[in-house]
Every structure is written in structure tokens, then in C-alpha cells.
């Protein structure tokens, strides 16, 4: 049985990855800040699927939290075969309306933690000649949309660049770029969702199934829905000036800054 480590495992996309991987027979290392919630999740997945679920409490907005998870990923005696870097959040407000402390915390979680954890995991995986990493980004990475989109653009570029450098090593890396997913994300950020059209919402379990299929195919970027693939096709050919104005308006209406 292989082992998968999932950050931000107790809700949303992370919880969907945990359900799917447990159902497929993977042992899990579940990472989040809430120990009680982690323990409940671990017990449920163990009882339902008969897998081993390890609990690792860590706050990836801190150096200690990142180092705790990095040490677990570097453990050669209990190897992790699949890393899902899913932890993340959004700040409510436009640029300069969000405090610098909150902006830097976002970069810590979305960029520094992803870099350090991916590096810890892939170093051990390359020694074994196998393994995989999924770094959760967003379709916001492809439009000029504030610091959230910028941080997710970094995730995409870093992941695809690292995948190229590790080609032939047996280690696969993929950036996952979903659109709006029915999770706790917007609620935690204090953002309303009533004005988001129904057609823009994705199901987390279906998204995870598509993402894992793309990883198995060796893709380095997964946009796991035809609707968003079509939208990103339009983005590629739209003038950047026009696109910036549109995404600024829609971003203030629908998404995080």
C-alpha cells in the first residue's frame, strides 16, 4: 500500500482527495491546523476503508509548521509516495485593502510552503525512482487578478518547471487549476457566493477524479473541466488590456483578491 500526504485535508478539495485516495487503498498522512477535526477525519476514513490514516497537525503559515511536514516527507523509513499540496486561502478585498501581514501569509502558504514541501518530497522520491506531487493552483493563475492569482501563477510555473527538470526520474509533478468548487473556501474568506452562476460551480469529488486521471497520463497541468478549459482557451487569445479590465470587475464580484 502506498502513502499519500495531503495538506489542508479536512475540507474542500483536500477532503475530496482524502476520500478518493482512501477508497483506492492508499494510506494517508492528513495535515491541517485543527487536531480534533483531523482525528475525526482519520477515524472515519480508517473505519470506512480499512486504511491507516496518520494525523499531522501543522500551520503552514509558520516556519515550524512547514518544517514539521517537510521532516515527514523526508522520512526514508516511512516514505510518502504522493504529495497533495492543497492548503490555501483567499483574502477578501482589493490590492491595498488587504493588510501586508495577510498578503505575506498568503505567499507563505501558497508559495514558500509549496516550494519547501515539494522539494522535501521529490528529493526522497527521486532516490526511490518513483512518486508524484499535485500542487493545487487555480484558473486565477491565468488572468491578471491581484495577489491571489499571482501566487497561483507562481504555483503553475514552478510546478511545470520542476516537472521538466525531473523528467525521466520517475517523479511526476502536476499543477491542478480548478475554477469555483463547492467547498468552505469562500465562506472562510468571508465572501458571498449567491451571485456566482450555477454553471461555474464544480463538484470536488469529480474534480479529484479528473485530476488523478491527468496525473496518471503524465500531464503537468490539469484544468479538470471542459467549461473552464474553454474559458482558458478564450483567455489565451484575449488582449491583456481588455482581459485585465474584465477580470478586475469579475474578480471583485466573485473571487478573492
C-alpha positions in Angstrom: 0.0 0.0 0.0 1.3 3.4 -0.9 1.1 6.5 1.3 -0.3 10.0 0.3 0.2 13.1 2.3 -2.5 15.8 1.9 -2.2 19.4 3.2 -5.5 21.1 4.1 -7.1 17.7 4.2 -10.1 18.4 6.4 -12.2 20.4 3.9 -12.9 21.0 0.3 -10.6 19.7 -2.4 -8.2 18.3 0.3 -11.0 16.3 1.9 -12.1 15.0 -1.6 -8.6 13.8 -2.3 -8.6 12.0 1.1 -11.8 10.3 0.4 -10.8 9.2 -3.1 -7.3 8.0 -2.2 -8.6 6.1 0.9 -11.2 4.4 -1.3 -8.4 3.4 -3.7 -6.5 1.8 -0.8 -3.8 4.4 -0.1 -2.6 5.0 3.5 -2.8 8.7 4.3 -1.0 11.4 6.2 -3.6 14.1 6.9 -2.3 17.6 7.5 -4.2 20.6 8.8 -4.3 23.0 11.8 -7.3 21.5 13.7 -6.2 18.4 15.6 -9.7 17.4 16.6 -11.0 17.7 13.1 -8.1 15.7 11.8 -8.6 12.9 14.3 -12.3 12.7 13.3 -11.4 12.5 9.6 -8.7 9.9 10.2 -11.1 7.7 12.2 -13.8 7.9 9.6 -11.5 7.0 6.7 -9.9 4.2 8.6 -13.3 2.7 9.6 -14.8 3.0 6.2 -11.8 1.9 4.0 -9.5 0.0 6.3 -6.5 2.2 5.6 -4.0 3.7 8.0 -4.5 7.5 8.5 -1.8 9.4 10.3 -2.6 12.8 11.8 -0.1 15.6 11.5 -1.1 19.0 13.0 0.7 21.9 11.3 0.1 25.5 10.4 1.8 26.1 7.0 1.8 29.9 7.6 4.7 29.3 10.1 8.2 28.0 9.7 7.7 25.4 12.4 4.6 24.1 10.6 6.3 23.8 7.2 9.4 22.2 8.8 7.2 19.6 10.6 5.6 18.5 7.3 8.9 18.6 5.4 10.5 16.3 8.0 7.7 13.8 7.5 8.1 13.9 3.7 11.9 13.4 4.1 11.4 10.2 6.3 13.0 7.4 4.2 11.7 4.7 6.7 8.1 5.7 6.1 8.1 7.1 2.6 5.4 9.3 1.1 4.5 8.3 -2.5 2.1 11.1 -3.4 2.1 14.7 -2.1 -1.0 16.8 -2.5 -0.2 20.4 -1.7 -3.7 21.7 -1.3 -3.6 24.1 1.7 -4.6 27.6 0.8 -6.9 30.5 1.3 -8.2 33.8 -0.1 -8.1 37.4 1.2 -11.3 39.5 0.9 -10.6 42.8 -0.6 -8.7 44.6 -3.4 -5.0 45.3 -3.5 -4.0 47.8 -0.7 -7.2 47.0 1.1 -5.7 43.8 2.5 -3.1 44.2 5.2 0.5 43.5 4.3 0.6 40.8 7.0 -2.2 38.9 5.4 -0.6 39.3 1.9 2.7 37.8 3.2 0.9 35.0 5.0 -0.7 34.1 1.6 2.7 34.0 0.0 4.0 31.8 2.8 1.3 29.2 2.4 0.8 29.3 -1.4 4.5 29.7 -2.5 7.1 29.1 0.3 5.3 26.1 1.7 4.7 24.6 -1.7 8.4 25.1 -2.6 9.7 23.6 0.6 7.3 20.7 0.8 7.7 19.8 -2.9 11.4 19.9 -2.6 11.4 17.6 0.5 9.1 15.2 -1.1 10.7 15.0 -4.6 14.3 14.6 -3.1 13.2 11.4 -1.4 11.1 10.3 -4.4 13.9 10.7 -6.8 16.1 8.4 -4.7 13.4 5.7 -5.0 12.8 6.4 -8.7 9.0 7.0 -8.2 6.5 9.3 -6.8 4.1 12.1 -7.5 3.2 15.6 -6.5 0.0 17.6 -7.2 0.2 21.3 -6.4 -3.3 22.9 -6.3 -3.4 26.2 -8.1 -6.4 27.9 -9.7 -7.6 29.2 -13.1 -7.0 32.6 -11.5 -3.3 31.9 -12.3 -4.0 32.6 -16.0 -5.6 36.1 -15.6 -4.3 39.4 -14.3 -6.1 39.2 -11.0 -4.4 40.5 -7.9 -2.1 38.8 -5.4 -4.2 35.6 -5.2 -3.9 34.9 -8.9 -0.2 35.9 -8.8 0.5 33.4 -6.1 -1.3 30.7 -8.0 0.5 31.6 -11.2 3.8 31.0 -9.3 2.5 27.5 -8.4 1.8 26.7 -12.0 5.1 28.0 -13.3 7.1 26.4 -10.5 5.4 23.0 -10.9 5.8 22.8 -14.6 9.4 23.9 -14.5 10.2 21.4 -11.8 8.4 18.7 -13.7 10.7 19.4 -16.7 13.8 19.3 -14.6 12.8 15.9 -13.0 11.7 14.3 -16.3 13.0 10.8 -16.6 13.4 10.4 -12.8 10.2 8.6 -12.2 8.8 11.5 -10.3 5.7 13.2 -11.7 4.6 16.8 -10.9 1.3 18.4 -11.9 -0.4 21.7 -11.2 -4.1 21.4 -10.7 -6.1 24.5 -11.7 -9.8 24.3 -10.8 -12.4 27.0 -11.1 -15.1 27.6 -8.5 -15.6 24.5 -6.3 -18.3 23.9 -3.8 -16.1 24.0 -0.6 -15.6 26.1 2.5 -13.1 28.4 0.7 -15.4 31.4 0.1 -17.1 31.1 3.5 -13.8 31.1 5.3 -12.7 34.2 3.4 -16.0 36.0 4.2 -17.0 36.1 0.5 -20.6 35.8 -0.7 -21.3 33.2 -3.4 -25.0 33.9 -4.2 -24.1 35.8 -7.3 -21.9 33.1 -8.8 -23.8 31.4 -11.7 -24.6 27.7 -11.1 -22.8 26.6 -14.3 -19.4 27.9 -12.9 -19.5 25.5 -9.9 -17.5 22.3 -9.9 -18.0 19.2 -7.8 -14.9 18.4 -5.6 -15.1 14.6 -6.0 -15.4 14.8 -9.8 -12.6 17.3 -9.9 -10.3 15.0 -7.9 -11.1 12.0 -10.2 -10.2 14.0 -13.2 -7.0 15.3 -11.6 -5.8 11.9 -10.7 -6.5 10.7 -14.2 -4.5 13.6 -15.6 -1.6 12.8 -13.2 -1.6 9.1 -14.4 -1.4 10.4 -18.0 1.7 12.4 -17.2 0.2 15.8 -17.6 1.9 18.7 -15.9 -1.2 20.9 -15.8 -4.7 19.8 -15.2 -7.8 22.1 -15.8 -10.3 19.4 -14.9 -13.5 20.5 -16.6 -14.5 21.3 -20.2 -16.1 24.6 -19.3 -13.0 26.0 -17.7 -10.8 24.6 -20.5 -12.9 26.5 -23.0 -12.7 29.7 -20.9 -9.0 29.4 -20.6 -8.8 29.0 -24.4 -10.5 32.4 -24.7 -8.1 33.9 -22.2 -5.1 32.9 -24.3 -6.3 34.9 -27.3 -7.9 37.9 -25.5 -6.0 41.2 -25.4 -4.3 41.6 -22.0 -5.6 45.1 -21.5 -9.2 44.0 -22.1 -8.7 40.9 -20.1 -7.4 42.9 -17.1 -10.4 45.1 -17.0 -12.8 42.2 -17.2 -11.1 40.1 -14.6 -10.8 43.0 -12.2 -14.6 43.5 -12.3 -15.5 39.9 -12.1 -12.8 39.2 -9.5 -14.3 41.8 -7.2 -17.7 40.3 -7.7 -16.9 36.6 -7.5 -13.4 35.8 -6.2 -10.6 36.6 -3.8 -8.1 39.4 -4.3 
